[in-house]
Amino acid sequence: MKLEDPRTIRLLWIVSLVVLALLVAADGLVEHHPHFGIDGSFGFHAWYGFAVCAAMVLVSKFVVGLLLKRRDTYYDD
């Protein structure tokens, strides 16, 4: 079984999604002690982590990309 095989990639996606779903479902079994109102909601850590990860990707793509961008003819000069 090679990692590049499409069946292996599909299996890894399925296993990862099942583990993620089980972890989010296990959130219902844990007693929360929220400091703010929203952090006591169901699945808060899952959706908050996803939102922060997406924000980091967007910031790095647009903001940092603008700072590090070079002209197309950078190496020709």
PQR file with spaces between the fields and no chain letter, atoms N, CA, C, O and H, PARSE charges and radii, in Angstrom:
ATOM       1  N    MET     1       0.840   -1.169    0.000 -0.4000 1.5000
ATOM       2  CA   MET     1       0.000    0.000    0.000 -0.0000 2.0000
ATOM       3  C    MET     1       0.894    1.244    0.000  0.5500 1.7000
ATOM       4  O    MET     1       1.612    1.498    0.967 -0.5500 1.4000
ATOM       5  N    LYS     2       0.845    2.013   -1.087 -0.4000 1.5000
ATOM       6  CA   LYS     2       1.640    3.225   -1.208 -0.0000 2.0000
ATOM       7  C    LYS     2       0.815    4.434   -0.778  0.5500 1.7000
ATOM       8  O    LYS     2      -0.407    4.459   -0.925 -0.5500 1.4000
ATOM       9  H    LYS     2       0.261    1.807   -1.872  0.4000 1.0000
ATOM      10  N    LEU     3       1.501    5.417   -0.251 -0.4000 1.5000
ATOM      11  CA   LEU     3       0.825    6.619    0.217 -0.0000 2.0000
ATOM      12  C    LEU     3       0.238    7.424   -0.933  0.5500 1.7000
ATOM      13  O    LEU     3      -0.741    8.144   -0.737 -0.5500 1.4000
ATOM      14  H    LEU     3       2.493    5.396   -0.131  0.4000 1.0000
ATOM      15  N    GLU     4       0.808    7.320   -2.120 -0.4000 1.5000
ATOM      16  CA   GLU     4       0.325    8.089   -3.264 -0.0000 2.0000
ATOM      17  C    GLU     4      -0.903    7.451   -3.917  0.5500 1.7000
ATOM      18  O    GLU     4      -1.551    8.071   -4.759 -0.5500 1.4000
ATOM      19  H    GLU     4       1.604    6.735   -2.280  0.4000 1.0000
ATOM      20  N    ASP     5      -1.214    6.244   -3.539 -0.4000 1.5000
ATOM      21  CA   ASP     5      -2.348    5.535   -4.119 -0.0000 2.0000
ATOM      22  C    ASP     5      -3.647    6.266   -3.764  0.5500 1.7000
ATOM      23  O    ASP     5      -3.854    6.609   -2.600 -0.5500 1.4000
ATOM      24  H    ASP     5      -0.688    5.740   -2.855  0.4000 1.0000
ATOM      25  N    PRO     6      -4.523    6.510   -4.740 -0.5600 1.5000
ATOM      26  CA   PRO     6      -5.782    7.219   -4.452  0.2800 2.0000
ATOM      27  C    PRO     6      -6.643    6.511   -3.400  0.5500 1.7000
ATOM      28  O    PRO     6      -7.344    7.169   -2.630 -0.5500 1.4000
ATOM      29  N    ARG     7      -6.595    5.188   -3.364 -0.4000 1.5000
ATOM      30  CA   ARG     7      -7.371    4.473   -2.340 -0.0000 2.0000
ATOM      31  C    ARG     7      -6.825    4.745   -0.951  0.5500 1.7000
ATOM      32  O    ARG     7      -7.593    4.868    0.003 -0.5500 1.4000
ATOM      33  H    ARG     7      -6.026    4.653   -3.989  0.4000 1.0000
ATOM      34  N    THR     8      -5.508    4.839   -0.823 -0.4000 1.5000
ATOM      35  CA   THR     8      -4.900    5.135    0.473 -0.0000 2.0000
ATOM      36  C    THR     8      -5.238    6.552    0.910  0.5500 1.7000
ATOM      37  O    THR     8      -5.535    6.788    2.080 -0.5500 1.4000
ATOM      38  H    THR     8      -4.884    4.739   -1.597  0.4000 1.0000
ATOM      39  N    ILE     9      -5.194    7.490   -0.021 -0.4000 1.5000
ATOM      40  CA   ILE     9      -5.532    8.872    0.305 -0.0000 2.0000
ATOM      41  C    ILE     9      -6.986    8.967    0.736  0.5500 1.7000
ATOM      42  O    ILE     9      -7.304    9.659    1.703 -0.5500 1.4000
ATOM      43  H    ILE     9      -4.952    7.298   -0.972  0.4000 1.0000
ATOM      44  N    ARG    10      -7.864    8.281    0.031 -0.4000 1.5000
ATOM      45  CA   ARG    10      -9.291    8.277    0.404 -0.0000 2.0000
ATOM      46  C    ARG    10      -9.485    7.650    1.775  0.5500 1.7000
ATOM      47  O    ARG    10     -10.277    8.153    2.572 -0.5500 1.4000
ATOM      48  H    ARG    10      -7.606    7.718   -0.754  0.4000 1.0000
ATOM      49  N    LEU    11      -8.785    6.574    2.065 -0.4000 1.5000
ATOM      50  CA   LEU    11      -8.887    5.930    3.376 -0.0000 2.0000
ATOM      51  C    LEU    11      -8.392    6.853    4.482  0.5500 1.7000
ATOM      52  O    LEU    11      -8.997    6.911    5.553 -0.5500 1.4000
ATOM      53  H    LEU    11      -8.142    6.165    1.418  0.4000 1.0000
ATOM      54  N    LEU    12      -7.312    7.569    4.241 -0.4000 1.5000
ATOM      55  CA   LEU    12      -6.799    8.516    5.232 -0.0000 2.0000
ATOM      56  C    LEU    12      -7.793    9.647    5.485  0.5500 1.7000
ATOM      57  O    LEU    12      -7.974   10.064    6.629 -0.5500 1.4000
ATOM      58  H    LEU    12      -6.821    7.522    3.371  0.4000 1.0000
ATOM      59  N    TRP    13      -8.438   10.145    4.432 -0.4000 1.5000
ATOM      60  CA   TRP    13      -9.454   11.171    4.612 -0.0000 2.0000
ATOM      61  C    TRP    13     -10.617   10.647    5.448  0.5500 1.7000
ATOM      62  O    TRP    13     -11.084   11.324    6.364 -0.5500 1.4000
ATOM      63  H    TRP    13      -8.291    9.806    3.503  0.4000 1.0000
ATOM      64  N    ILE    14     -11.083    9.440    5.130 -0.4000 1.5000
ATOM      65  CA   ILE    14     -12.216    8.866    5.855 -0.0000 2.0000
ATOM      66  C    ILE    14     -11.865    8.649    7.321  0.5500 1.7000
ATOM      67  O    ILE    14     -12.652    8.995    8.202 -0.5500 1.4000
ATOM      68  H    ILE    14     -10.703    8.890    4.386  0.4000 1.0000
ATOM      69  N    VAL    15     -10.698    8.084    7.591 -0.4000 1.5000
ATOM      70  CA   VAL    15     -10.283    7.845    8.980 -0.0000 2.0000
ATOM      71  C    VAL    15     -10.138    9.168    9.723  0.5500 1.7000
ATOM      72  O    VAL    15     -10.552    9.274   10.877 -0.5500 1.4000
ATOM      73  H    VAL    15     -10.059    7.803    6.875  0.4000 1.0000
ATOM      74  N    SER    16      -9.563   10.165    9.086 -0.4000 1.5000
ATOM      75  CA   SER    16      -9.389   11.471    9.723 -0.0000 2.0000
ATOM      76  C    SER    16     -10.730   12.120   10.049  0.5500 1.7000
ATOM      77  O    SER    16     -10.902   12.678   11.133 -0.5500 1.4000
ATOM      78  H    SER    16      -9.226   10.079    8.149  0.4000 1.0000
ATOM      79  N    LEU    17     -11.675   12.050    9.122 -0.4000 1.5000
ATOM      80  CA   LEU    17     -12.989   12.640    9.360 -0.0000 2.0000
ATOM      81  C    LEU    17     -13.760   11.900   10.443  0.5500 1.7000
ATOM      82  O    LEU    17     -14.480   12.520   11.226 -0.5500 1.4000
ATOM      83  H    LEU    17     -11.534   11.597    8.241  0.4000 1.0000
ATOM      84  N    VAL    18     -13.614   10.577   10.495 -0.4000 1.5000
ATOM      85  CA   VAL    18     -14.277    9.798   11.547 -0.0000 2.0000
ATOM      86  C    VAL    18     -13.697   10.150   12.914  0.5500 1.7000
ATOM      87  O    VAL    18     -14.441   10.324   13.880 -0.5500 1.4000
ATOM      88  H    VAL    18     -13.029   10.074    9.859  0.4000 1.0000
ATOM      89  N    VAL    19     -12.381   10.253   12.997 -0.4000 1.5000
ATOM      90  CA   VAL    19     -11.740   10.630   14.262 -0.0000 2.0000
ATOM      91  C    VAL    19     -12.180   12.030   14.675  0.5500 1.7000
ATOM      92  O    VAL    19     -12.467   12.261   15.850 -0.5500 1.4000
ATOM      93  H    VAL    19     -11.777   10.111   12.213  0.4000 1.0000
ATOM      94  N    LEU    20     -12.238   12.960   13.736 -0.4000 1.5000
ATOM      95  CA   LEU    20     -12.684   14.310   14.034 -0.0000 2.0000
ATOM      96  C    LEU    20     -14.126   14.305   14.528  0.5500 1.7000
ATOM      97  O    LEU    20     -14.442   14.977   15.510 -0.5500 1.4000
ATOM      98  H    LEU    20     -12.005   12.771   12.782  0.4000 1.0000
ATOM      99  N    ALA    21     -14.997   13.565   13.867 -0.4000 1.5000
ATOM     100  CA   ALA    21     -16.399   13.494   14.278 -0.0000 2.0000
ATOM     101  C    ALA    21     -16.527   12.886   15.678  0.5500 1.7000
ATOM     102  O    ALA    21     -17.340   13.346   16.478 -0.5500 1.4000
ATOM     103  H    ALA    21     -14.740   13.020   13.069  0.4000 1.0000
ATOM     104  N    LEU    22     -15.734   11.860   15.976 -0.4000 1.5000
ATOM     105  CA   LEU    22     -15.780   11.247   17.307 -0.0000 2.0000
ATOM     106  C    LEU    22     -15.293   12.216   18.380  0.5500 1.7000
ATOM     107  O    LEU    22     -15.849   12.260   19.478 -0.5500 1.4000
ATOM     108  H    LEU    22     -15.073   11.486   15.326  0.4000 1.0000
ATOM     109  N    LEU    23     -14.271   12.982   18.069 -0.4000 1.5000
ATOM     110  CA   LEU    23     -13.773   13.959   19.034 -0.0000 2.0000
ATOM     111  C    LEU    23     -14.785   15.069   19.293  0.5500 1.7000
ATOM     112  O    LEU    23     -14.962   15.502   20.431 -0.5500 1.4000
ATOM     113  H    LEU    23     -13.820   12.947   17.178  0.4000 1.0000
ATOM     114  N    VAL    24     -15.444   15.525   18.242 -0.4000 1.5000
ATOM     115  CA   VAL    24     -16.473   16.548   18.431 -0.0000 2.0000
ATOM     116  C    VAL    24     -17.656   15.966   19.200  0.5500 1.7000
ATOM     117  O    VAL    24     -18.229   16.644   20.053 -0.5500 1.4000
ATOM     118  H    VAL    24     -15.301   15.173   17.317  0.4000 1.0000
ATOM     119  N    ALA    25     -18.024   14.729   18.911 -0.4000 1.5000
ATOM     120  CA   ALA    25     -19.119   14.086   19.640 -0.0000 2.0000
ATOM     121  C    ALA    25     -18.748   13.874   21.107  0.5500 1.7000
ATOM     122  O    ALA    25     -19.613   13.975   21.978 -0.5500 1.4000
ATOM     123  H    ALA    25     -17.558   14.179   18.218  0.4000 1.0000
ATOM     124  N    ALA    26     -17.486   13.582   21.393 -0.4000 1.5000
ATOM     125  CA   ALA    26     -17.044   13.389   22.776 -0.0000 2.0000
ATOM     126  C    ALA    26     -17.099   14.689   23.570  0.5500 1.7000
ATOM     127  O    ALA    26     -17.077   14.672   24.800 -0.5500 1.4000
ATOM     128  H    ALA    26     -16.784   13.499   20.686  0.4000 1.0000
ATOM     129  N    ASP    27     -17.170   15.809   22.866 -0.4000 1.5000
ATOM     130  CA   ASP    27     -17.288   17.096   23.543 -0.0000 2.0000
ATOM     131  C    ASP    27     -18.565   17.153   24.381  0.5500 1.7000
ATOM     132  O    ASP    27     -18.614   17.868   25.382 -0.5500 1.4000
ATOM     133  H    ASP    27     -17.188   15.823   21.866  0.4000 1.0000
ATOM     134  N    GLY    28     -19.576   16.422   23.991 -0.4000 1.5000
ATOM     135  CA   GLY    28     -20.823   16.384   24.757 -0.0000 2.0000
ATOM     136  C    GLY    28     -20.690   15.642   26.072  0.5500 1.7000
ATOM     137  O    GLY    28     -21.536   15.802   26.952 -0.5500 1.4000
ATOM     138  H    GLY    28     -19.537   15.842   23.178  0.4000 1.0000
ATOM     139  N    LEU    29     -19.656   14.839   26.229 -0.4000 1.5000
ATOM     140  CA   LEU    29     -19.466   14.064   27.452 -0.0000 2.0000
ATOM     141  C    LEU    29     -18.634   14.796   28.493  0.5500 1.7000
ATOM     142  O    LEU    29     -18.513   14.335   29.628 -0.5500 1.4000
ATOM     143  H    LEU    29     -18.969   14.709   25.515  0.4000 1.0000
ATOM     144  N    VAL    30     -18.063   15.925   28.117 -0.4000 1.5000
ATOM     145  CA   VAL    30     -17.154   16.657   28.998 -0.0000 2.0000
ATOM     146  C    VAL    30     -17.908   17.809   29.650  0.5500 1.7000
ATOM     147  O    VAL    30     -18.668   18.519   28.991 -0.5500 1.4000
ATOM     148  H    VAL    30     -18.161   16.299   27.194  0.4000 1.0000
ATOM     149  N    GLU    31     -17.691   17.987   30.943 -0.4000 1.5000
ATOM     150  CA   GLU    31     -18.291   19.121   31.638 -0.0000 2.0000
ATOM     151  C    GLU    31     -17.404   20.344   31.431  0.5500 1.7000
ATOM     152  O    GLU    31     -16.222   20.333   31.775 -0.5500 1.4000
ATOM     153  H    GLU    31     -17.073   17.411   31.479  0.4000 1.0000
ATOM     154  N    HIS    32     -17.986   21.389   30.870 -0.4000 1.5000
ATOM     155  CA   HIS    32     -17.225   22.589   30.550 -0.0000 2.0000
ATOM     156  C    HIS    32     -17.365   23.616   31.665  0.5500 1.7000
ATOM     157  O    HIS    32     -18.392   23.686   32.339 -0.5500 1.4000
ATOM     158  H    HIS    32     -18.946   21.398   30.590  0.4000 1.0000
ATOM     159  N    HIS    33     -16.322   24.407   31.847 -0.4000 1.5000
ATOM     160  CA   HIS    33     -16.333   25.526   32.777 -0.0000 2.0000
ATOM     161  C    HIS    33     -15.962   26.774   31.980  0.5500 1.7000
ATOM     162  O    HIS    33     -14.824   27.240   32.046 -0.5500 1.4000
ATOM     163  H    HIS    33     -15.487   24.350   31.300  0.4000 1.0000
ATOM     164  N    PRO    34     -16.922   27.316   31.225 -0.5600 1.5000
ATOM     165  CA   PRO    34     -16.594   28.423   30.321  0.2800 2.0000
ATOM     166  C    PRO    34     -16.312   29.722   31.075  0.5500 1.7000
ATOM     167  O    PRO    34     -16.942   30.026   32.088 -0.5500 1.4000
ATOM     168  N    HIS    35     -15.362   30.464   30.559 -0.4000 1.5000
ATOM     169  CA   HIS    35     -15.057   31.782   31.110 -0.0000 2.0000
ATOM     170  C    HIS    35     -15.896   32.847   30.423  0.5500 1.7000
ATOM     171  O    HIS    35     -16.198   33.881   31.018 -0.5500 1.4000
ATOM     172  H    HIS    35     -14.850   30.217   29.737  0.4000 1.0000
ATOM     173  N    PHE    36     -16.270   32.603   29.184 -0.4000 1.5000
ATOM     174  CA   PHE    36     -17.117   33.493   28.421 -0.0000 2.0000
ATOM     175  C    PHE    36     -18.337   32.690   28.002  0.5500 1.7000
ATOM     176  O    PHE    36     -18.337   31.468   28.150 -0.5500 1.4000
ATOM     177  H    PHE    36     -16.024   31.763   28.701  0.4000 1.0000
ATOM     178  N    GLY    37     -19.344   33.314   27.501 -0.4000 1.5000
ATOM     179  CA   GLY    37     -20.563   32.592   27.133 -0.0000 2.0000
ATOM     180  C    GLY    37     -20.379   31.637   25.975  0.5500 1.7000
ATOM     181  O    GLY    37     -20.917   30.530   25.976 -0.5500 1.4000
ATOM     182  H    GLY    37     -19.344   34.306   27.380  0.4000 1.0000
ATOM     183  N    ILE    38     -19.616   32.068   24.987 -0.4000 1.5000
ATOM     184  CA   ILE    38     -19.526   31.290   23.753 -0.0000 2.0000
ATOM     185  C    ILE    38     -18.634   30.061   23.889  0.5500 1.7000
ATOM     186  O    ILE    38     -18.843   29.077   23.179 -0.5500 1.4000
ATOM     187  H    ILE    38     -19.178   32.968   24.986  0.4000 1.0000
ATOM     188  N    ASP    39     -17.660   30.089   24.769 -0.4000 1.5000
ATOM     189  CA   ASP    39     -16.746   28.954   24.855 -0.0000 2.0000
ATOM     190  C    ASP    39     -17.365   27.759   25.572  0.5500 1.7000
ATOM     191  O    ASP    39     -16.706   26.733   25.740 -0.5500 1.4000
ATOM     192  H    ASP    39     -17.490   30.888   25.345  0.4000 1.0000
ATOM     193  N    GLY    40     -18.592   27.875   25.988 -0.4000 1.5000
ATOM     194  CA   GLY    40     -19.302   26.726   26.545 -0.0000 2.0000
ATOM     195  C    GLY    40     -20.187   26.034   25.530  0.5500 1.7000
ATOM     196  O    GLY    40     -20.817   25.026   25.849 -0.5500 1.4000
ATOM     197  H    GLY    40     -19.127   28.708   25.851  0.4000 1.0000
ATOM     198  N    SER    41     -20.248   26.555   24.308 -0.4000 1.5000
ATOM     199  CA   SER    41     -21.105   25.968   23.280 -0.0000 2.0000
ATOM     200  C    SER    41     -20.529   24.643   22.779  0.5500 1.7000
ATOM     201  O    SER    41     -19.333   24.376   22.897 -0.5500 1.4000
ATOM     202  H    SER    41     -19.736   27.373   24.049  0.4000 1.0000
ATOM     203  N    PHE    42     -21.405   23.838   22.226 -0.4000 1.5000
ATOM     204  CA   PHE    42     -21.011   22.516   21.738 -0.0000 2.0000
ATOM     205  C    PHE    42     -20.067   22.639   20.553  0.5500 1.7000
ATOM     206  O    PHE    42     -20.358   23.349   19.590 -0.5500 1.4000
ATOM     207  H    PHE    42     -22.376   24.055   22.131  0.4000 1.0000
ATOM     208  N    GLY    43     -18.939   21.947   20.624 -0.4000 1.5000
ATOM     209  CA   GLY    43     -17.977   21.931   19.529 -0.0000 2.0000
ATOM     210  C    GLY    43     -17.210   23.226   19.366  0.5500 1.7000
ATOM     211  O    GLY    43     -16.667   23.490   18.294 -0.5500 1.4000
ATOM     212  H    GLY    43     -18.702   21.370   21.406  0.4000 1.0000
ATOM     213  N    PHE    44     -17.156   24.038   20.409 -0.4000 1.5000
ATOM     214  CA   PHE    44     -16.493   25.345   20.317 -0.0000 2.0000
ATOM     215  C    PHE    44     -15.051   25.209   19.870  0.5500 1.7000
ATOM     216  O    PHE    44     -14.610   25.934   18.977 -0.5500 1.4000
ATOM     217  H    PHE    44     -17.598   23.824   21.280  0.4000 1.0000
ATOM     218  N    HIS    45     -14.307   24.290   20.475 -0.4000 1.5000
ATOM     219  CA   HIS    45     -12.885   24.170   20.165 -0.0000 2.0000
ATOM     220  C    HIS    45     -12.660   23.721   18.724  0.5500 1.7000
ATOM     221  O    HIS    45     -11.662   24.102   18.112 -0.5500 1.4000
ATOM     222  H    HIS    45     -14.665   23.701   21.200  0.4000 1.0000
ATOM     223  N    ALA    46     -13.557   22.927   18.180 -0.4000 1.5000
ATOM     224  CA   ALA    46     -13.421   22.466   16.795 -0.0000 2.0000
ATOM     225  C    ALA    46     -13.645   23.615   15.819  0.5500 1.7000
ATOM     226  O    ALA    46     -12.810   23.857   14.947 -0.5500 1.4000
ATOM     227  H    ALA    46     -14.368   22.617   18.678  0.4000 1.0000
ATOM     228  N    TRP    47     -14.757   24.323   15.956 -0.4000 1.5000
ATOM     229  CA   TRP    47     -15.021   25.388   14.984 -0.0000 2.0000
ATOM     230  C    TRP    47     -14.127   26.598   15.215  0.5500 1.7000
ATOM     231  O    TRP    47     -13.785   27.293   14.259 -0.5500 1.4000
ATOM     232  H    TRP    47     -15.436   24.127   16.664  0.4000 1.0000
ATOM     233  N    TYR    48     -13.741   26.866   16.453 -0.4000 1.5000
ATOM     234  CA   TYR    48     -12.838   27.983   16.709 -0.0000 2.0000
ATOM     235  C    TYR    48     -11.450   27.680   16.121  0.5500 1.7000
ATOM     236  O    TYR    48     -10.834   28.556   15.514 -0.5500 1.4000
ATOM     237  H    TYR    48     -14.019   26.302   17.230  0.4000 1.0000
ATOM     238  N    GLY    49     -10.966   26.470   16.294 -0.4000 1.5000
ATOM     239  CA   GLY    49      -9.683   26.074   15.721 -0.0000 2.0000
ATOM     240  C    GLY    49      -9.697   26.158   14.206  0.5500 1.7000
ATOM     241  O    GLY    49      -8.725   26.603   13.595 -0.5500 1.4000
ATOM     242  H    GLY    49     -11.466   25.759   16.787  0.4000 1.0000
ATOM     243  N    PHE    50     -10.804   25.731   13.593 -0.4000 1.5000
ATOM     244  CA   PHE    50     -10.917   25.815   12.137 -0.0000 2.0000
ATOM     245  C    PHE    50     -10.922   27.268   11.679  0.5500 1.7000
ATOM     246  O    PHE    50     -10.261   27.613   10.699 -0.5500 1.4000
ATOM     247  H    PHE    50     -11.593   25.370   14.089  0.4000 1.0000
ATOM     248  N    ALA    51     -11.664   28.122   12.384 -0.4000 1.5000
ATOM     249  CA   ALA    51     -11.742   29.542   12.003 -0.0000 2.0000
ATOM     250  C    ALA    51     -10.386   30.227   12.140  0.5500 1.7000
ATOM     251  O    ALA    51     -10.007   31.019   11.278 -0.5500 1.4000
ATOM     252  H    ALA    51     -12.201   27.842   13.180  0.4000 1.0000
ATOM     253  N    VAL    52      -9.654   29.934   13.209 -0.4000 1.5000
ATOM     254  CA   VAL    52      -8.346   30.550   13.408 -0.0000 2.0000
ATOM     255  C    VAL    52      -7.355   30.046   12.361  0.5500 1.7000
ATOM     256  O    VAL    52      -6.542   30.821   11.858 -0.5500 1.4000
ATOM     257  H    VAL    52      -9.962   29.290   13.909  0.4000 1.0000
ATOM     258  N    CYS    53      -7.412   28.778   12.035 -0.4000 1.5000
ATOM     259  CA   CYS    53      -6.532   28.223   11.005 -0.0000 2.0000
ATOM     260  C    CYS    53      -6.825   28.868    9.652  0.5500 1.7000
ATOM     261  O    CYS    53      -5.898   29.230    8.926 -0.5500 1.4000
ATOM     262  H    CYS    53      -8.073   28.148   12.443  0.4000 1.0000
ATOM     263  N    ALA    54      -8.097   29.014    9.310 -0.4000 1.5000
ATOM     264  CA   ALA    54      -8.458   29.652    8.045 -0.0000 2.0000
ATOM     265  C    ALA    54      -8.007   31.114    8.029  0.5500 1.7000
ATOM     266  O    ALA    54      -7.540   31.607    7.002 -0.5500 1.4000
ATOM     267  H    ALA    54      -8.850   28.720    9.899  0.4000 1.0000
ATOM     268  N    ALA    55      -8.146   31.808    9.160 -0.4000 1.5000
ATOM     269  CA   ALA    55      -7.706   33.202    9.231 -0.0000 2.0000
ATOM     270  C    ALA    55      -6.195   33.306    9.067  0.5500 1.7000
ATOM     271  O    ALA    55      -5.709   34.216    8.396 -0.5500 1.4000
ATOM     272  H    ALA    55      -8.526   31.407    9.994  0.4000 1.0000
ATOM     273  N    MET    56      -5.449   32.390    9.669 -0.4000 1.5000
ATOM     274  CA   MET    56      -3.990   32.422    9.525 -0.0000 2.0000
ATOM     275  C    MET    56      -3.576   32.191    8.082  0.5500 1.7000
ATOM     276  O    MET    56      -2.639   32.827    7.600 -0.5500 1.4000
ATOM     277  H    MET    56      -5.844   31.650   10.214  0.4000 1.0000
ATOM     278  N    VAL    57      -4.253   31.300    7.392 -0.4000 1.5000
ATOM     279  CA   VAL    57      -3.935   31.036    5.990 -0.0000 2.0000
ATOM     280  C    VAL    57      -4.221   32.276    5.146  0.5500 1.7000
ATOM     281  O    VAL    57      -3.412   32.651    4.298 -0.5500 1.4000
ATOM     282  H    VAL    57      -5.014   30.783    7.784  0.4000 1.0000
ATOM     283  N    LEU    58      -5.365   32.911    5.375 -0.4000 1.5000
ATOM     284  CA   LEU    58      -5.713   34.104    4.604 -0.0000 2.0000
ATOM     285  C    LEU    58      -4.754   35.255    4.891  0.5500 1.7000
ATOM     286  O    LEU    58      -4.336   35.955    3.969 -0.5500 1.4000
ATOM     287  H    LEU    58      -6.023   32.607    6.064  0.4000 1.0000
ATOM     288  N    VAL    59      -4.405   35.456    6.152 -0.4000 1.5000
ATOM     289  CA   VAL    59      -3.470   36.531    6.494 -0.0000 2.0000
ATOM     290  C    VAL    59      -2.107   36.268    5.868  0.5500 1.7000
ATOM     291  O    VAL    59      -1.486   37.172    5.308 -0.5500 1.4000
ATOM     292  H    VAL    59      -4.744   34.888    6.902  0.4000 1.0000
ATOM     293  N    SER    60      -1.647   35.028    5.966 -0.4000 1.5000
ATOM     294  CA   SER    60      -0.329   34.736    5.407 -0.0000 2.0000
ATOM     295  C    SER    60      -0.332   34.856    3.886  0.5500 1.7000
ATOM     296  O    SER    60       0.664   35.266    3.290 -0.5500 1.4000
ATOM     297  H    SER    60      -2.151   34.294    6.421  0.4000 1.0000
ATOM     298  N    LYS    61      -1.447   34.500    3.261 -0.4000 1.5000
ATOM     299  CA   LYS    61      -1.499   34.572    1.797 -0.0000 2.0000
ATOM     300  C    LYS    61      -1.547   36.008    1.304  0.5500 1.7000
ATOM     301  O    LYS    61      -0.843   36.356    0.357 -0.5500 1.4000
ATOM     302  H    LYS    61      -2.256   34.166    3.744  0.4000 1.0000
ATOM     303  N    PHE    62      -2.354   36.838    1.922 -0.4000 1.5000
ATOM     304  CA   PHE    62      -2.560   38.185    1.402 -0.0000 2.0000
ATOM     305  C    PHE    62      -1.634   39.218    2.032  0.5500 1.7000
ATOM     306  O    PHE    62      -0.993   39.983    1.311 -0.5500 1.4000
ATOM     307  H    PHE    62      -2.926   36.555    2.692  0.4000 1.0000
ATOM     308  N    VAL    63      -1.550   39.258    3.337 -0.4000 1.5000
ATOM     309  CA   VAL    63      -0.758   40.293    4.001 -0.0000 2.0000
ATOM     310  C    VAL    63       0.732   40.013    3.852  0.5500 1.7000
ATOM     311  O    VAL    63       1.480   40.872    3.385 -0.5500 1.4000
ATOM     312  H    VAL    63      -2.071   38.636    3.923  0.4000 1.0000
ATOM     313  N    VAL    64       1.165   38.836    4.238 -0.4000 1.5000
ATOM     314  CA   VAL    64       2.581   38.503    4.131 -0.0000 2.0000
ATOM     315  C    VAL    64       2.986   38.398    2.666  0.5500 1.7000
ATOM     316  O    VAL    64       4.111   38.745    2.307 -0.5500 1.4000
ATOM     317  H    VAL    64       0.557   38.138    4.618  0.4000 1.0000
ATOM     318  N    GLY    65       2.087   37.928    1.828 -0.4000 1.5000
ATOM     319  CA   GLY    65       2.374   37.854    0.397 -0.0000 2.0000
ATOM     320  C    GLY    65       2.645   39.215   -0.211  0.5500 1.7000
ATOM     321  O    GLY    65       3.510   39.351   -1.076 -0.5500 1.4000
ATOM     322  H    GLY    65       1.173   37.646    2.120  0.4000 1.0000
ATOM     323  N    LEU    66       1.908   40.228    0.237 -0.4000 1.5000
ATOM     324  CA   LEU    66       2.151   41.579   -0.273 -0.0000 2.0000
ATOM     325  C    LEU    66       3.504   42.109    0.176  0.5500 1.7000
ATOM     326  O    LEU    66       4.162   42.842   -0.562 -0.5500 1.4000
ATOM     327  H    LEU    66       1.205   40.117    0.939  0.4000 1.0000
ATOM     328  N    LEU    67       3.919   41.744    1.379 -0.4000 1.5000
ATOM     329  CA   LEU    67       5.200   42.220    1.881 -0.0000 2.0000
ATOM     330  C    LEU    67       6.385   41.551    1.190  0.5500 1.7000
ATOM     331  O    LEU    67       7.431   42.176    1.017 -0.5500 1.4000
ATOM     332  H    LEU    67       3.384   41.148    1.978  0.4000 1.0000
ATOM     333  N    LEU    68       6.234   40.302    0.797 -0.4000 1.5000
ATOM     334  CA   LEU    68       7.344   39.540    0.232 -0.0000 2.0000
ATOM     335  C    LEU    68       7.305   39.435   -1.289  0.5500 1.7000
ATOM     336  O    LEU    68       8.205   38.846   -1.889 -0.5500 1.4000
ATOM     337  H    LEU    68       5.384   39.794    0.937  0.4000 1.0000
ATOM     338  N    LYS    69       6.285   39.992   -1.913 -0.4000 1.5000
ATOM     339  CA   LYS    69       6.123   39.853   -3.357 -0.0000 2.0000
ATOM     340  C    LYS    69       7.235   40.586   -4.108  0.5500 1.7000
ATOM     341  O    LYS    69       7.626   41.691   -3.731 -0.5500 1.4000
ATOM     342  H    LYS    69       5.555   40.470   -1.426  0.4000 1.0000
ATOM     343  N    ARG    70       7.730   39.972   -5.152 -0.4000 1.5000
ATOM     344  CA   ARG    70       8.750   40.569   -6.038 -0.0000 2.0000
ATOM     345  C    ARG    70       8.175   40.695   -7.445  0.5500 1.7000
ATOM     346  O    ARG    70       7.213   40.013   -7.797 -0.5500 1.4000
ATOM     347  H    ARG    70       7.412   39.074   -5.459  0.4000 1.0000
ATOM     348  N    ARG    71       8.774   41.572   -8.240 -0.4000 1.5000
ATOM     349  CA   ARG    71       8.359   41.724   -9.632 -0.0000 2.0000
ATOM     350  C    ARG    71       8.689   40.436  -10.399  0.5500 1.7000
ATOM     351  O    ARG    71       9.520   39.635   -9.971 -0.5500 1.4000
ATOM     352  H    ARG    71       9.555   42.127   -7.954  0.4000 1.0000
ATOM     353  N    ASP    72       8.024   40.261  -11.527 -0.4000 1.5000
ATOM     354  CA   ASP    72       8.287   39.096  -12.375 -0.0000 2.0000
ATOM     355  C    ASP    72       9.688   39.104  -12.942  0.5500 1.7000
ATOM     356  O    ASP    72      10.251   38.047  -13.227 -0.5500 1.4000
ATOM     357  H    ASP    72       7.348   40.912  -11.874  0.4000 1.0000
ATOM     358  N    THR    73      10.251   40.273  -13.107 -0.4000 1.5000
ATOM     359  CA   THR    73      11.586   40.381  -13.702 -0.0000 2.0000
ATOM     360  C    THR    73      12.664   40.536  -12.632  0.5500 1.7000
ATOM     361  O    THR    73      13.724   41.102  -12.899 -0.5500 1.4000
ATOM     362  H    THR    73       9.794   41.132  -12.875  0.4000 1.0000
ATOM     363  N    TYR    74      12.407   40.046  -11.447 -0.4000 1.5000
ATOM     364  CA   TYR    74      13.342   40.217  -10.323 -0.0000 2.0000
ATOM     365  C    TYR    74      14.717   39.618  -10.631  0.5500 1.7000
ATOM     366  O    TYR    74      15.739   40.230  -10.321 -0.5500 1.4000
ATOM     367  H    TYR    74      11.546   39.586  -11.230  0.4000 1.0000
ATOM     368  N    TYR    75      14.749   38.444  -11.231 -0.4000 1.5000
ATOM     369  CA   TYR    75      16.024   37.770  -11.493 -0.0000 2.0000
ATOM     370  C    TYR    75      16.694   38.282  -12.771  0.5500 1.7000
ATOM     371  O    TYR    75      17.891   38.071  -12.966 -0.5500 1.4000
ATOM     372  H    TYR    75      13.919   37.947  -11.482  0.4000 1.0000
ATOM     373  N    ASP    76      15.944   38.946  -13.634 -0.4000 1.5000
ATOM     374  CA   ASP    76      16.527   39.462  -14.873 -0.0000 2.0000
ATOM     375  C    ASP    76      17.352   40.720  -14.669  0.5500 1.7000
ATOM     376  O    ASP    76      18.206   41.040  -15.496 -0.5500 1.4000
ATOM     377  H    ASP    76      14.971   39.118  -13.476  0.4000 1.0000
ATOM     378  N    ASP    77      17.113   41.429  -13.590 -0.4000 1.5000
ATOM     379  CA   ASP    77      17.820   42.694  -13.326 -0.0000 2.0000
ATOM     380  C    ASP    77      19.271   42.473  -12.961  0.5500 1.7000
ATOM     381  O    ASP    77      19.998   43.435  -12.711 -0.5500 1.4000
ATOM     382  H    ASP    77      16.419   41.169  -12.918  0.4000 1.0000
